[in-house]
Amino acid sequence: MTTTLAAGPAPVVARPGPDIASRRRRARTRERTAQWLFLVPAIAYVLVFFGYPIVKNFVMGSQDYTVRTFVSGEAPWVGLDNYVEVVTSSIFRTSVVNTALFTVGSIVGQFVIGLLFALFFKRRFPLGNVLRSLLLLPWLLPMIAGTAVWKWILDQDGGVLNEALRAVGLVDAPVHWLTSPDVALVAVVIVNVWVGIPFNMTLLYSGLQNIPEELYEAGALDGATGVKAFWHITWPNLRPVVSVVLVLGVIYTLKVLDIILGLTGGGPAGATETLATDSYRRSFQEFSFGTGAAVSNILIVVSLLFAVVYLRANRRAVDE
């Protein structure tokens, strides 16, 4: 005989009452409100101190903005005339070439020397922390003081560099580091490399510290030591940090102004004139704020294009 058991009623799942659901909604609303309250100061700061100046600069680039504007309040709209005037000027091509040479030379020098220092200080040795701290001094010194010291070092008559080169027999006559169109740009690059080494070394050293030692131990078992360990272990793991260092370095170098003004002022004969100094000269020496803003807008676009192109290329290389 087969016994059939009747199925009991399905269990009833208690649903939250209207009071509980409303309390949960109010709690979520308060949480979202608190999140926005924390974000509002940061958003306001970015909009006021970054967004407004950039928008204002782009607007000025299309206006005839001069000293008269501060009196009359009128800045006639000229469209792309300022950009045409800038691009067709005799100094524009020179400033573009100088900017490219200055940027490439500075980035290569800063990155290579900074990486070598980072690899050197990764090894533990007595007074290593003290020496690493001393290397931060160029980054901490005010640029006015730094350029004044370098101007004395590079002086053609009694400068330390010329005296040292003559003492070891490398030169017979003093080198006109800051007054010769042939070497002035090289001198400015050297000083900018000196300033940028601590920044590169600090970031790259931090990246090296995050690479597990177990990878090197495992690589040593397979014969990956020395240069092989660097190419197969260090460099792949350091690539994200390298991307940040290069992008920030290029953006910072494109807008370097104080070093060039302190050493050469853009001379001699425009040998160290860059887009940054051209923008400064037009705005604060010729008081043509419209064309000065146009040059700085070109710099902004170039910086953004480089950052986007490089980051996308690097991301594609990492994915592959």
C-alpha positions as CSV (number, residue, x, y, z in Angstrom):
1,M,0.0,0.0,0.0
2,T,1.4,3.4,-1.0
3,T,1.0,6.3,1.3
4,T,0.6,9.8,-0.2
5,L,1.7,12.7,1.9
6,A,-0.1,16.0,1.3
7,A,2.2,18.9,0.7
8,G,2.0,21.5,3.4
9,P,1.4,25.2,2.8
10,A,4.4,27.1,1.4
11,P,6.3,29.0,4.0
12,V,5.4,32.7,4.2
13,V,8.4,35.1,3.7
14,A,8.0,38.1,5.8
15,R,8.3,41.3,3.8
16,P,9.6,44.5,5.4
17,G,6.9,46.8,6.5
18,P,6.5,50.3,5.0
19,D,8.2,51.8,8.1
20,I,11.3,49.6,7.6
21,A,11.5,50.3,3.9
22,S,11.2,54.0,4.4
23,R,13.9,54.0,7.0
24,R,16.2,52.2,4.6
25,R,15.5,54.7,1.9
26,R,16.2,57.6,4.3
27,A,19.4,55.9,5.4
28,R,20.6,55.5,1.8
29,T,19.6,59.1,1.0
30,R,21.6,60.4,4.0
31,E,24.6,58.3,2.9
32,R,24.5,59.7,-0.6
33,T,24.0,63.2,0.7
34,A,27.1,62.8,3.0
35,Q,29.1,61.5,0.1
36,W,28.2,64.5,-2.0
37,L,28.9,66.9,0.9
38,F,32.4,65.5,1.0
39,L,32.8,65.8,-2.7
40,V,31.4,69.3,-3.1
41,P,34.5,71.1,-1.6
42,A,36.9,69.2,-3.9
43,I,34.7,69.8,-7.0
44,A,34.3,73.5,-6.1
45,Y,38.1,73.8,-5.7
46,V,38.8,72.2,-9.1
47,L,36.2,74.3,-10.9
48,V,37.3,77.6,-9.3
49,F,41.1,77.2,-9.4
50,F,41.5,74.9,-12.5
51,G,38.3,74.9,-14.6
52,Y,37.7,78.7,-14.6
53,P,41.4,79.7,-15.5
54,I,41.5,77.2,-18.3
55,V,38.1,78.3,-19.7
56,K,39.1,82.0,-19.3
57,N,42.4,81.4,-21.0
58,F,40.7,79.8,-24.0
59,V,38.3,82.7,-24.2
60,M,41.1,85.2,-24.0
61,G,42.9,83.4,-26.9
62,S,40.0,84.5,-29.1
63,Q,39.9,88.1,-28.0
64,D,41.9,91.3,-28.5
65,Y,42.8,91.4,-24.8
66,T,45.3,94.1,-24.0
67,V,46.0,96.7,-21.3
68,R,43.1,98.8,-22.7
69,T,40.7,96.0,-21.6
70,F,41.5,96.6,-17.9
71,V,40.3,100.3,-18.4
72,S,37.5,100.0,-20.8
73,G,36.4,96.4,-20.0
74,E,36.1,95.7,-23.7
75,A,37.9,92.8,-25.4
76,P,36.7,92.5,-29.0
77,W,36.2,89.0,-30.3
78,V,38.8,88.2,-33.0
79,G,38.2,84.5,-33.5
80,L,41.4,82.7,-34.7
81,D,43.3,85.8,-35.5
82,N,45.5,85.5,-32.4
83,Y,46.4,81.9,-33.4
84,V,47.2,82.9,-36.9
85,E,49.4,85.7,-35.7
86,V,51.3,83.3,-33.4
87,V,51.8,80.6,-35.9
88,T,52.9,82.9,-38.7
89,S,55.4,84.8,-36.4
90,S,59.1,84.5,-37.1
91,I,59.8,83.2,-33.6
92,F,57.2,80.4,-33.5
93,R,59.1,77.8,-35.4
94,T,62.2,78.5,-33.3
95,S,60.2,78.2,-30.1
96,V,58.6,74.9,-31.2
97,V,62.0,73.4,-32.1
98,N,63.5,74.6,-28.9
99,T,60.6,73.3,-26.9
100,A,61.0,69.9,-28.5
101,L,64.7,69.7,-27.9
102,F,64.4,71.0,-24.4
103,T,61.7,68.5,-23.5
104,V,63.4,65.5,-25.0
105,G,66.8,66.3,-23.6
106,S,65.4,67.0,-20.2
107,I,63.2,63.9,-20.0
108,V,65.9,61.5,-21.2
109,G,68.5,63.0,-18.8
110,Q,66.2,63.1,-15.8
111,F,64.8,59.6,-16.4
112,V,68.0,57.8,-17.1
113,I,70.0,59.3,-14.2
114,G,67.0,59.1,-11.9
115,L,66.6,55.4,-12.7
116,L,70.3,54.7,-12.1
117,F,70.1,56.4,-8.7
118,A,66.9,54.5,-7.8
119,L,68.6,51.2,-8.7
120,F,71.7,52.3,-6.7
121,F,69.8,53.2,-3.6
122,K,67.7,50.0,-3.7
123,R,70.8,48.3,-2.3
124,R,71.2,48.7,1.4
125,F,74.4,50.3,2.6
126,P,75.5,52.7,5.4
127,L,74.3,56.3,5.1
128,G,72.1,55.3,2.1
129,N,69.1,57.1,3.6
130,V,71.1,60.2,4.3
131,L,72.5,60.3,0.7
132,R,69.0,59.8,-0.7
133,S,67.7,62.7,1.3
134,L,70.5,65.0,0.1
135,L,69.6,64.2,-3.5
136,L,66.2,65.8,-2.8
137,L,67.7,69.2,-2.3
138,P,67.5,70.4,-5.9
139,W,63.8,69.6,-5.8
140,L,63.3,71.5,-2.5
141,L,65.3,74.6,-3.3
142,P,63.4,77.7,-4.7
143,M,64.1,78.0,-8.4
144,I,65.3,81.6,-8.0
145,A,68.0,80.5,-5.6
146,G,68.9,77.5,-7.8
147,T,69.2,79.4,-11.0
148,A,71.3,82.1,-9.3
149,V,73.8,79.4,-8.1
150,W,73.8,77.8,-11.6
151,K,74.3,81.2,-13.2
152,W,77.5,81.6,-11.1
153,I,78.6,78.0,-11.9
154,L,78.1,78.6,-15.7
155,D,79.7,82.1,-15.8
156,Q,82.1,82.3,-18.7
157,D,84.8,84.2,-16.8
158,G,85.0,82.9,-13.3
159,G,82.5,80.1,-13.3
160,V,83.3,76.9,-11.5
161,L,82.4,74.7,-14.5
162,N,84.8,76.5,-16.8
163,E,87.6,76.5,-14.2
164,A,87.1,72.8,-13.6
165,L,87.1,72.0,-17.4
166,R,90.3,74.0,-17.9
167,A,92.0,72.4,-14.9
168,V,91.6,68.9,-16.4
169,G,92.5,70.1,-19.8
170,L,89.2,69.5,-21.6
171,V,89.0,73.1,-22.8
172,D,91.5,75.8,-23.6
173,A,89.2,78.8,-23.7
174,P,86.2,79.5,-21.5
175,V,82.9,78.2,-22.8
176,H,80.1,80.8,-23.1
177,W,77.5,78.6,-21.6
178,L,74.8,81.3,-21.3
179,T,75.7,83.8,-24.0
180,S,76.5,81.6,-27.0
181,P,73.5,80.5,-29.2
182,D,75.2,77.2,-29.8
183,V,75.4,76.0,-26.2
184,A,72.9,78.1,-24.3
185,L,70.1,75.5,-24.8
186,V,72.4,72.7,-23.6
187,A,73.2,74.6,-20.4
188,V,69.4,75.2,-19.7
189,V,68.8,71.5,-20.3
190,I,71.6,70.5,-17.9
191,V,70.0,72.7,-15.2
192,N,66.5,71.3,-15.8
193,V,67.9,67.8,-15.6
194,W,69.5,68.6,-12.3
195,V,66.1,69.8,-11.0
196,G,64.2,66.8,-12.2
197,I,66.4,64.0,-11.0
198,P,65.0,63.9,-7.5
199,F,61.4,63.7,-8.7
200,N,62.3,60.8,-11.1
201,M,64.4,59.0,-8.5
202,T,61.8,59.2,-5.8
203,L,58.9,57.8,-7.8
204,L,61.1,55.1,-9.5
205,Y,62.6,54.1,-6.1
206,S,59.1,53.7,-4.7
207,G,58.2,51.5,-7.6
208,L,61.2,49.4,-7.1
209,Q,60.3,48.9,-3.5
210,N,57.0,47.4,-4.5
211,I,58.6,44.6,-6.6
212,P,58.6,41.4,-4.5
213,E,62.0,39.9,-3.8
214,E,60.6,36.5,-4.5
215,L,60.5,37.3,-8.2
216,Y,64.2,37.9,-8.2
217,E,64.9,34.7,-6.2
218,A,62.8,32.7,-8.7
219,G,64.4,34.4,-11.6
220,A,67.9,33.7,-10.3
221,L,67.1,29.9,-10.3
222,D,66.4,30.3,-14.1
223,G,69.6,32.3,-14.7
224,A,67.9,35.7,-14.8
225,T,70.5,37.9,-12.9
226,G,72.0,41.3,-13.6
227,V,70.8,42.8,-16.9
228,K,68.5,39.8,-17.6
229,A,66.8,40.4,-14.2
230,F,66.3,44.0,-15.0
231,W,64.8,43.4,-18.5
232,H,62.6,40.5,-17.5
233,I,61.6,41.3,-13.9
234,T,62.3,44.9,-13.0
235,W,61.3,46.7,-16.1
236,P,57.9,44.9,-16.7
237,N,56.9,45.5,-13.1
238,L,58.1,49.1,-13.1
239,R,56.3,50.0,-16.3
240,P,53.2,51.6,-14.6
241,V,55.4,53.9,-12.6
242,V,57.4,54.7,-15.7
243,S,54.3,55.8,-17.4
244,V,53.4,58.2,-14.6
245,V,56.9,59.6,-14.4
246,L,57.2,60.2,-18.1
247,V,53.8,61.8,-18.5
248,L,54.2,64.1,-15.5
249,G,57.8,64.9,-16.6
250,V,56.7,65.9,-20.1
251,I,53.8,68.0,-18.9
252,Y,56.0,69.8,-16.3
253,T,58.9,70.3,-18.8
254,L,56.7,71.8,-21.5
255,K,55.7,74.6,-19.2
256,V,59.1,75.3,-17.5
257,L,59.6,79.0,-17.4
258,D,61.5,80.0,-14.2
259,I,64.7,78.2,-15.1
260,I,64.9,79.7,-18.6
261,L,64.0,83.2,-17.4
262,G,66.5,83.0,-14.5
263,L,69.4,81.8,-16.7
264,T,69.0,83.3,-20.2
265,G,65.6,85.1,-20.4
266,G,65.0,83.2,-23.7
267,G,68.2,84.5,-25.3
268,P,70.7,84.8,-26.7
269,A,69.1,85.6,-30.0
270,G,66.1,83.4,-29.2
271,A,68.4,80.3,-28.7
272,T,66.4,79.3,-25.6
273,E,63.0,80.7,-26.5
274,T,60.3,78.1,-25.9
275,L,56.5,78.2,-26.1
276,A,56.4,78.9,-22.4
277,T,58.8,81.9,-22.6
278,D,57.0,83.1,-25.8
279,S,53.7,83.1,-23.9
280,Y,55.3,85.0,-21.0
281,R,56.9,87.5,-23.3
282,R,53.7,88.3,-25.2
283,S,51.6,88.5,-22.0
284,F,53.8,90.3,-19.5
285,Q,56.4,92.2,-21.6
286,E,54.4,93.1,-24.7
287,F,51.0,93.1,-22.8
288,S,49.3,91.3,-25.7
289,F,47.3,89.0,-23.4
290,G,45.3,87.5,-26.3
291,T,48.2,86.2,-28.3
292,G,49.9,85.1,-25.0
293,A,46.8,83.1,-24.1
294,A,46.8,81.6,-27.6
295,V,50.4,80.3,-27.1
296,S,49.6,78.8,-23.7
297,N,46.5,77.2,-25.2
298,I,48.7,75.5,-27.8
299,L,50.8,74.2,-24.9
300,I,47.7,72.9,-23.1
301,V,46.5,71.0,-26.2
302,V,50.0,69.5,-26.9
303,S,50.3,68.3,-23.2
304,L,46.8,66.7,-23.4
305,L,47.5,65.0,-26.7
306,F,50.8,63.6,-25.4
307,A,49.2,62.3,-22.2
308,V,46.3,60.6,-24.0
309,V,48.4,59.1,-26.8
310,Y,51.1,57.8,-24.5
311,L,48.8,56.4,-21.9
312,R,46.7,54.6,-24.5
313,A,49.8,53.2,-26.2
314,N,51.2,52.0,-22.8
315,R,47.9,50.4,-21.9
316,R,47.8,48.6,-25.2
317,A,51.4,47.3,-24.6
318,V,50.5,46.1,-21.1
319,D,47.3,44.3,-22.3
320,E,49.4,42.6,-25.0
